[in-house]
């Protein structure tokens, strides 16, 4: 990826969403790696609700494994659009709702780290 205009793909899902028997967020991140995208991040929410209007939270007195997640992937516009077209069918196999957005972003710094050998 280069500095300049790019796109960010944001996928709002639940921590309990599965694709077959694997957490959906893992399937998306490993797919992004296979397709050569610059990186992916999964963010765990502490409070949220979606189309079901059921609030999920991490309050200490509530035991729940269902939490809101956001998977973010930033890369050049063509790679993001192609990748979303590839993973879009995954969402048909998930029983719960989700939201996917693609927005333009301006990458002002992209520095790669050192790989462990």
Secondary structure, DSSP 8 states (H G I E B T S, - for coil): --SEEEEEEEEEEETT-EETTEEHHHHHHHHHHHTT-S-EEEEE-SEE--TT---EE--TT---S--EEEEEEEE-HHHHHHHHHHHGGGGGG-SS--EEEEEEEEE----------
